[in-house]
Amino acid sequence: MIYQSAEEWLGSEEKRVLLFGMSGLGKTHVSKLLRDSGNWFHYSIDYRIGTRYMGEHIADNFKREAMKVPLLRELLMTDSVHITSNIRFDNLAPLSTYLGKPGNPAKGGLPFAEYMLRQDQHRVAEIASLLDTAHFAERAKSLYGYPHFVCDSGGSICEVVEPENPDDPVLTSLSRVALMVWIEGTEAHTADLIRRFDKAPKPMYYQPEFLHAAWEEYLSENRLSEAEVDPDAFVRWTYARALAHRQPRYRAMAENWGVTVSAHDIADVNSVEGFIALVARALEARC
C-alpha cells in the first residue's frame, strides 16, 4: 500500500485513493464530494470505458438502429447527421444499453453469443481503463495541478482481477498509484440493492465463467430456449447470485491490497475532512 499508516496518510500532501465495492454504496457520491471541493481529480472507470474504449461500439450500435429507418439511413449515408453518445459521469445509460441483456429479441434481448461478445469487449475495456489510472493520476497533477486524486471504479472490478494472486498485473499497478478502499455493505444493503434492481433491472458485466453457468442453469431450471428467455427476468435472477459471487472477491481485494470502510460510515461522510478521517481510521484498524 502507498500509505503504511494513518499518520503517513494524514501527513501526505498528495492523497490518492481508489474506491471499490458494489454499485450503489457510495463510490460516486464520495468521488463527487471530493471533486466538488476543488482539490481532487475524479477519474471514473465507467466513464473511461464508455468513452475511450467502447465509445465507437456504442455509437455504431446507435447507427445500426438508425439505419433501419429509411429517412435516417439516407441522412447517415450522405453524412448529413451526426450520431454520438452523450455519456456523462452521472449518466452511463449509453454503456449499459450497449451491453444489453440476453434473451427474446421481441423483448429487447440479444442473442447469447452477441451478448457474450459485448461482455468480452467490456472486460478488455475495463482492464485497460484500470491500467490507465496511473497515467491519469500523474496527468491530474502535472497538467491540471490537482494535489489529490480519487479513482471511482466500477462494481465489476473484482471480476477482472485475481485478488489472491500477489502478482496480479492490474492490482499491482493500482496499488502502486492509490490506496485501495473497499466500501463494504451489510446484508441489509445487499437486500436493498436487490430490491432496487428488481424495480429497474439494468445490464452489467459478469465474469464469463459465472455467466455461462448462470445461463445454462436458468435455461435448464425454467425449461426455456434462448429465444424464450425474458431478458429482464434473467438479469433479475442473476443479480443476487452475482452479488454473492462478488462479495468474497471484494473482501480478498481489501485484505490483500487495501483497507475497508463500512457503507454506513460512507453514508455519513459529508465533507472532505470526514472522508480523510474515515480512511485514517481504516488504516489504523488494519495496522
FIRO-722660 format. One line per 3 residues: number of its first residue (from 1); their letters; for each residue z, y, x of C-alpha. Coordinates in pm, 1 decimal, decimal comma. Example, Ala and Ser with C-alpha at 12.3 -4.5 7.8 and 13.67 -1.06 7.14 Angstrom:
<pts>
1	as	780,0/-450,0/1230,0; 714,0/-106,0/1367,0 $
</pts>
This chain:
<pts>
1	miy	0,0/0,0/0,0; -74,8/350,1/124,9; 279,2/462,5/28,0 $
4	qsa	551,7/230,5/150,1; 844,3/410,6/-12,1; 937,0/664,8/-277,8 $
7	eew	1015,0/914,0/-2,0; 669,6/873,8/150,2; 508,1/919,2/-192,2 $
10	lgs	714,7/1225,6/-281,7; 654,2/1384,6/56,9; 279,4/1327,2/61,0 $
13	eek	59,8/1633,7/24,7; -230,0/1409,4/-83,6; -127,9/1179,7/-365,6 $
16	rvl	-382,2/915,7/-464,9; -333,9/662,7/-744,4; -539,2/406,7/-933,9 $
19	lfg	-421,6/326,1/-1286,1; -494,0/-15,7/-1431,5; -396,9/-220,1/-1734,5 $
22	msg	-507,6/-290,7/-2089,6; -720,9/-26,3/-2258,6; -515,7/184,0/-2495,5 $
25	lgk	-190,2/202,2/-2297,3; -228,7/547,8/-2147,2; -453,8/535,3/-1840,0 $
28	thv	-692,9/802,4/-1963,6; -413,2/1005,8/-2124,3; -230,9/1036,2/-1790,9 $
31	skl	-553,5/1091,9/-1598,5; -643,3/1381,3/-1828,3; -293,3/1527,7/-1795,1 $
34	lrd	-322,0/1518,5/-1415,8; -676,9/1658,8/-1421,3; -579,6/1945,0/-1651,0 $
37	sgn	-315,0/2054,5/-1400,7; -598,7/2176,5/-1177,6; -490,8/1991,9/-862,4 $
40	wfh	-603,9/1637,1/-941,9; -957,0/1496,7/-931,7; -1018,8/1246,1/-1211,4 $
43	ysi	-1253,8/959,3/-1124,9; -1336,4/745,8/-1429,5; -1469,1/397,2/-1353,9 $
46	dyr	-1615,6/353,5/-1703,8; -1792,4/689,7/-1681,6; -1936,1/597,3/-1341,6 $
49	igt	-2055,1/262,0/-1478,1; -2223,1/425,3/-1777,6; -2396,5/697,9/-1575,6 $
52	rym	-2475,0/595,0/-1219,7; -2515,0/219,4/-1259,9; -2604,9/147,4/-1622,3 $
55	geh	-2746,6/479,0/-1739,0; -3104,8/357,9/-1714,0; -3028,3/34,0/-1900,0 $
58	iad	-2861,0/235,5/-2177,4; -3142,6/490,3/-2206,7; -3408,7/218,1/-2204,6 $
61	nfk	-3229,3/44,0/-2489,4; -3239,3/367,0/-2692,2; -3611,5/397,1/-2616,3 $
64	rea	-3671,5/33,8/-2711,6; -3527,7/103,1/-3055,2; -3718,0/431,6/-3085,0 $
67	mkv	-4047,1/255,0/-3003,2; -4007,8/60,1/-3327,5; -4052,5/386,0/-3522,7 $
70	pll	-4421,8/493,4/-3526,8; -4351,8/866,3/-3505,1; -4105,6/830,6/-3218,5 $
73	rel	-4333,6/582,7/-3042,8; -4616,6/834,2/-3044,9; -4389,4/1109,5/-2913,5 $
76	lmt	-4250,0/885,6/-2639,2; -4593,3/765,8/-2532,8; -4709,0/1125,7/-2495,7 $
79	dsv	-4388,6/1226,7/-2316,5; -4312,6/1469,8/-2598,3; -3946,2/1379,9/-2645,5 $
82	hit	-3664,7/1302,5/-2408,8; -3409,5/1031,6/-2495,0; -3094,5/1000,8/-2288,3 $
85	sni	-2729,1/907,1/-2316,3; -2461,8/1173,2/-2371,8; -2179,2/962,4/-2234,8 $
88	rfd	-1856,3/1151,2/-2159,9; -1506,2/1074,6/-2030,6; -1379,4/1077,9/-2389,0 $
91	nla	-1682,4/910,3/-2546,7; -1801,0/588,2/-2385,7; -1980,3/468,2/-2700,6 $
94	pls	-2325,1/450,7/-2533,1; -2190,2/198,3/-2280,7; -2006,3/-20,6/-2532,2 $
97	tyl	-2301,2/-7,5/-2773,1; -2533,3/-129,9/-2499,9; -2301,2/-418,5/-2410,3 $
100	gkp	-2319,9/-528,2/-2773,0; -2184,8/-840,0/-2942,9; -2342,3/-1185,3/-2969,7 $
103	gnp	-2449,4/-1341,4/-3295,3; -2652,2/-1285,9/-3609,6; -2925,5/-1024,9/-3541,1 $
106	akg	-2916,8/-919,5/-3907,9; -2559,5/-803,1/-3843,6; -2644,0/-630,4/-3518,4 $
109	glp	-2580,6/-929,4/-3295,9; -2756,7/-1011,1/-2969,8; -2890,1/-1348,9/-2857,0 $
112	fae	-2617,7/-1500,4/-2639,3; -2845,8/-1512,3/-2334,6; -2921,7/-1138,9/-2365,2 $
115	yml	-2553,5/-1068,7/-2423,0; -2462,1/-1254,1/-2103,6; -2731,9/-1066,9/-1910,7 $
118	rqd	-2575,9/-735,7/-2013,8; -2230,4/-869,5/-1928,3; -2353,4/-950,7/-1578,3 $
121	qhr	-2506,3/-604,9/-1544,1; -2164,9/-462,1/-1628,8; -1992,4/-686,5/-1373,7 $
124	vae	-2222,7/-568,3/-1094,8; -2184,6/-206,3/-1206,0; -1805,5/-227,5/-1228,1 $
127	ias	-1768,5/-371,3/-879,6; -1999,6/-103,7/-737,2; -1810,1/171,4/-921,8 $
130	lld	-1475,8/44,0/-793,5; -1608,3/33,1/-438,9; -1722,3/395,1/-484,1 $
133	tah	-1358,3/501,0/-524,4; -1315,2/568,3/-152,0; -1622,9/790,8/-149,6 $
136	fae	-1504,5/992,9/-449,0; -1151,3/1029,7/-312,1; -1290,7/1180,7/6,3 $
139	rak	-1552,0/1382,8/-182,6; -1283,6/1528,4/-410,0; -1103,9/1663,5/-104,3 $
142	sly	-1391,1/1764,3/125,5; -1627,0/1907,3/-135,5; -1402,5/2040,9/-409,4 $
145	gyp	-1072,5/2087,3/-228,2; -861,9/1876,0/-462,0; -542,8/1764,8/-284,9 $
148	hfv	-471,7/1479,6/-529,9; -682,0/1200,7/-681,4; -649,4/965,6/-979,6 $
151	cds	-881,6/671,8/-1046,5; -888,7/577,0/-1414,3; -1000,9/213,4/-1404,6 $
154	ggs	-1141,7/11,5/-1693,0; -943,5/-258,0/-1870,6; -1170,2/-523,4/-1720,7 $
157	ice	-1085,2/-452,5/-1355,5; -880,2/-772,9/-1343,6; -1190,0/-972,9/-1440,5 $
160	vve	-1393,8/-873,4/-1133,1; -1129,9/-928,4/-861,9; -922,8/-1217,5/-727,1 $
163	pen	-568,2/-1077,8/-719,5; -424,3/-1381,0/-537,0; -682,0/-1351,3/-257,5 $
166	pdd	-543,6/-1129,8/23,4; -899,4/-1073,3/142,9; -1047,6/-971,9/-192,4 $
169	pvl	-1301,0/-706,2/-90,1; -1257,1/-482,5/-394,7; -877,5/-481,9/-393,0 $
172	tsl	-869,5/-439,4/-16,8; -1093,2/-134,1/-44,1; -896,9/15,1/-333,5 $
175	srv	-553,2/-39,8/-179,0; -660,2/149,1/132,0; -751,4/451,0/-78,0 $
178	alm	-494,4/474,9/-355,7; -164,7/336,5/-479,5; -243,1/81,8/-749,2 $
181	vwi	-25,1/136,5/-1057,5; -11,6/-119,2/-1338,6; 74,0/15,3/-1683,9 $
184	egt	249,4/-287,3/-1832,2; 263,9/-326,6/-2207,8; 506,7/-529,5/-2415,9 $
187	eah	430,3/-792,5/-2679,4; 464,7/-515,4/-2936,9; 199,7/-312,3/-2755,8 $
190	tad	-29,2/-614,7/-2748,2; 17,0/-672,4/-3121,3; -61,2/-306,8/-3189,2 $
193	lir	-376,0/-321,3/-2973,8; -492,4/-629,6/-3164,3; -432,8/-454,7/-3498,7 $
196	rfd	-632,8/-153,2/-3382,0; -910,8/-374,6/-3252,2; -928,0/-563,4/-3583,4 $
199	kap	-992,8/-233,4/-3761,0; -1268,3/-128,0/-3522,3; -1390,2/-414,7/-3301,4 $
202	kpm	-1585,4/-289,6/-3002,2; -1782,8/-457,8/-2725,0; -1609,6/-517,1/-2392,6 $
205	yyq	-1657,4/-706,6/-2067,9; -1518,0/-1057,1/-2018,2; -1509,8/-1292,4/-1721,4 $
208	pef	-1815,8/-1520,3/-1763,7; -1622,2/-1849,4/-1740,5; -1379,2/-1728,6/-2006,0 $
211	lha	-1659,5/-1603,6/-2228,8; -1869,6/-1921,3/-2210,9; -1564,8/-2131,4/-2300,4 $
214	awe	-1472,2/-1898,6/-2588,9; -1828,3/-1901,9/-2724,8; -1855,3/-2280,3/-2719,8 $
217	eyl	-1511,2/-2318,6/-2878,6; -1593,7/-2067,1/-3152,3; -1924,1/-2236,0/-3240,5 $
220	sen	-1761,3/-2579,8/-3247,4; -1448,9/-2475,1/-3436,4; -1648,2/-2295,0/-3706,1 $
223	rls	-1948,5/-2531,4/-3705,3; -2192,7/-2246,1/-3660,1; -2522,1/-2199,4/-3484,0 $
226	eae	-2571,1/-1898,7/-3259,6; -2767,0/-1709,4/-3526,0; -2496,3/-1769,5/-3788,2 $
229	vdp	-2215,6/-1603,8/-3592,2; -2077,7/-1281,0/-3733,9; -2061,9/-1059,5/-3420,7 $
232	daf	-1750,8/-869,9/-3531,1; -1572,3/-1189,9/-3629,1; -1638,8/-1340,3/-3286,9 $
235	vrw	-1514,4/-1042,3/-3085,7; -1204,2/-1017,2/-3306,4; -1133,7/-1387,0/-3246,5 $
238	tya	-1190,9/-1342,9/-2873,0; -990,1/-1023,9/-2818,8; -636,4/-1165,8/-2845,2 $
241	ral	-735,2/-1452,0/-2616,5; -876,9/-1202,2/-2369,2; -551,8/-1006,8/-2359,2 $
244	ahr	-354,9/-1325,0/-2292,0; -606,2/-1419,0/-2022,3; -576,9/-1079,8/-1853,7 $
247	qpr	-200,1/-1035,1/-1853,6; -119,8/-1272,0/-1560,9; -411,5/-1128,0/-1366,1 $
250	yra	-278,1/-774,8/-1406,6; 66,8/-895,4/-1303,1; -69,3/-1059,9/-989,2 $
253	mae	-254,2/-739,5/-901,8; 68,7/-540,9/-930,4; 279,9/-794,1/-738,9 $
256	nwg	31,5/-833,4/-455,2; -131,7/-493,3/-437,4; 73,1/-222,3/-609,7 $
259	vtv	356,9/-120,1/-839,4; 441,6/-145,8/-1209,3; 535,5/116,3/-1468,2 $
262	sah	600,3/47,0/-1835,3; 374,8/168,4/-2113,3; 686,4/307,1/-2285,1 $
265	dia	761,0/527,3/-1983,1; 396,2/633,7/-1954,8; 401,7/742,6/-2319,3 $
268	dvn	692,2/975,7/-2236,9; 510,9/1142,8/-1945,8; 415,9/1498,2/-2041,3 $
271	sve	390,6/1665,6/-1701,1; 260,3/1602,6/-1351,1; 616,8/1613,2/-1220,5 $
274	gfi	717,7/1347,9/-1471,5; 438,1/1118,7/-1356,7; 520,8/1168,5/-988,7 $
277	alv	886,6/1086,7/-1056,1; 789,8/774,6/-1253,5; 577,0/642,1/-966,9 $
280	ara	860,9/716,9/-723,1; 1096,2/502,8/-933,3; 838,2/222,5/-936,6 $
283	lea	818,5/233,5/-556,6; 1198,8/225,3/-532,2; 1207,5/-76,6/-763,3 $
286	rc	952,1/-257,6/-551,7; 1140,2/-189,6/-229,0 $
</pts>
